[in-house]
Amino acid sequence: MPKRSKILIVFILAALFIWLTSSAAFAEPGISISEDGITINSTEEPQEISTSIKLLILLTVLSLLPSILIMMTSFIRIVIVLSFLRNSMGTQQIPPNQVVIGLALFLTFFIMSPVLTDINENALQPFTNNEISLEEAMDRSGDSIKDFMLTHTRDKDLALFVSIADIEPPENLNDLPLTVVVPSFMISELNTAFRMGFMLYIPFIVIDMVVASTLMAMGMMMLPPVMISTPFKILLFLLVDGWNLLAETIIKSFVR
């Protein structure tokens, strides 16, 4: 993750922590935070305790958000494929890392929108309206994310971690713990991303071979082939409308 993004996340967490601390310090009921730790004060209004707990949960989720984004969403596949594209074209740092990460983030939000909508409707909103407990809301959220991950996890990878963890295979895969599902999903995504990256390399390698052979036949040994092949790679990518084709391929690879 870029340094600027890390700094932004730290500032957001610090602001939330200061706001939570100050709001709890001026009100006796609810939860107060001090140097001695977190104290739950007595109150006749259960809603005040509930609101304070929700703020603590929000702060915890925000602190884990980068890890959740990287490990449990489509972000892995997208950012690796975009990195493969940049390396295969030989454009060094173009597009910059910030642009690659930004495009990967918004494509991730687009792909994960059905999952986020399901979590909001079946877990977050009922919990906010006090219709379900925190444990049930977390279970529903976990099931939604598990459904997504298991859909894009290879059986071979899942069986590997189930056997290593010495877990009896359940009838319903959603009963598997996240400690098994998450690493299985991650290595499956890495495998898929590297396959897509290999396919991206093929047309650009052909251009490199043709340019290198032509320069050698012309006796231009001292002219770097990369200097000549890079414009042709960019031209080929533009002629096939590469960004549109790449985005379509990535998005459709998650549709099953």
N, C-alpha and C positions, 0 to 999 in steps of 0.2 A: 504494500500500500504506500502511496507517495507520502513524503514527509508532511506536506501541507494538509493532507487529509487527516493524518494522525493528530496534528496540532489542532485542527478544527474539532475533532472528536473530544480531545482533552478539554478544550474551552467549553464545549457544550455540557460535558459532564460536570465540570467545575461550576458552571452557572447554575445547573440544576441542583447541585449539592448545596451551594450557598443559599439558593432560594428556599430549598427544603429546610435547611437549618434555621434560617431566619424566620420562616413562617411558623415553624414548630416552637421556636424560642419565645415568641410573643403570645402564644396561646397555651395555657396550662393543659387543656384536654388533648388527647391524642398522643402522638409520639414526639418526644423531644430528643435531639441529638446533641451530645456534649462530649467533652474529652473522656468522660468515664464510659461512654458507649451510648447505646440506644435505650431509651427508657419509655415504657408505655404507661402513661398516666391514667388515673381513674377518671371516668366520665360517665355521665348518664346518657350521652348521645352516642350510640354505636356507630352512627354514620361518620363521626369524626375520626374514629379509629380506622374505619374502612377506607376513608379517603387517604389517610396517612400511609396505610399499608400499600395502597395502590401506587402512591408516589414512590415508595421504596422499590416496589416491583418494577416500575417504569425505569428507575435509575439502574437497577440490576440488568434489565433487558438491554438498555442502551450500552452498558459496559461490555456486554457479550455480543452486541450487534455485529462488529467486524468479523468475529469468528463464525457466527451463524451465517453471515453473508457469504463468506468464503467456502465454508465446509458443507453447507446444506442447501445450496441453491445452484442455479445454472451458471454462476459466475466463473467457476473453475474452467469449464469447457470454453466459454466465450473468450476469456482473457488469454488462454493458451493459444487458441486458434488465431486471434488477432496478433499475438506475438510471433507465431509461425509465419503469418503473412508478411509482417514487416521484415523479418529476417530473410525470407525467401526472395523478396524483392530487392534486398540489398540496400535499403534506404536508410540504414543505420537508425537514427533516433527520430525518424519521420514516419508516421505521426508521433508526436511526443508521448511520453508515458502518461501524462495527465489526460490527453485525448483518448488514449487506449483504455485507461481505467474508467473514464467518464462514459465512453460508448458502451463498455462492458456492463457498467452499472445500470444504465437505462435499458439496455437490452434485457438485463436480468430482471428489472422491475416489470418490463413488458411480459416476459415469459412467466414470471411468478405471480402475475396479477390474479389468475384464477385461484391460486392457493391462498394468497393474501385475502381475497374476498371471502373465501370459505372460512378462514380463521376469524375474520371480522364478524361475519354473520352468525357463526355457530359457537364461537368461544368468547371473543372480546365483548361484543354487544350484550349477550346474556349475562356475562360476569359484571359488566358495568351497571346493568339494570338490577343487579342482585338476584338474578333468576337462577344462577348456578353457583357452585362453590369455586374457589380458586383451584382446587385439585382437579375438578371436572373440566374447568376451562383449560388447564395445562394439558390434560389428557386429550381433549379435542384438538387443541393446537398441534400436539405431537402427532396425532393420527393423520392430520392433514399433510404435515410435512413428510411423514413416513410414506404416505401414499405416493407423493411426488418422487421421493428418492427411490422407493422400491420399483416404481415403474421404469426407471432409467438405470437400474442396477442389474448387472449380469448375474445369472444364477450361479455361475462358477465362482465369482467373487464373494457372493453372499454365503455360499456353501463353505468357502475357505474360512471365513471368520466364525461361522457357526461351529465348525469342527474344532477350530483352535480354542474357542471359548468353552468348548465341551457343553453345549446347550442342546437340549432335546428339540429338534425341529418342531415348531408348533403348527397346528392346523391353519391358523391365520397368521400370515407373515407380519401383520401389524402388531402382533404380540411380541415380536423381537425387540430387544432393548436398543436404544440409540447407540450404545457403545459397539454394537455389531453392525447396525444399518449405516451409520455415518462413514466409517472407514471403507465399507464395501462400496458405497456410493462414490466415494472420492476416487478410489482406484479405477472404478468403472468409467468415471468421467475423464480421468487421465488417459485411459486407454482409447476412449472415443476421440478425445481431443488430438492425440498424437496420430491417430488414423487420418483425421481430417487435415492435420498439418502436413502429413506425407503427401496427400493428394494435392495440396496447394503447391508443394515444392516441384512437382513433376513438370508443369509447363515452363516454369522459370529456369529449371535446370536445362531443358532443351534449348532455350534461348542462349544460355551461357555456353553450351557446347557448340552451337552454331557460330556464335561470335568468336569464341576462342579458336575454332578451326579456321574461320575466315581470316582472322588476323595472322595466324601462323602461316597460312598459304600465301598471304601477301608479304610475308617477311617482316611484319611489324611486331617483333618480339618484345620490344621495350614498352609498348603501349598496353596499359592494364586493361584486360578484357572487361572488368567491372565498369570502367568508365564508359564503354560503348554499350554494354548490355543493359545497364540500369534504365536509360531512357526508353529502350525497346520494351522492357518489362512494364514500365509505367504505362506506355502506350497500349500494350496488350491488355492490361488491367482495365484501362479506361474504355477500350473498344468493346469489351464484353460486359461493360457496366458492372465492374467488380464489386463495388460496395453494396449495390442492390442485391446482386447474386449471393454475396457472402452472408448478408443479413438474412435473406430469405432461407438460405441453407441452414444456418444456425438455428433459426426459429423453428423451421419445420423438423429439424432433428429432435426436437422435444415434443412434437405432436405425435401421439400414439393412440 
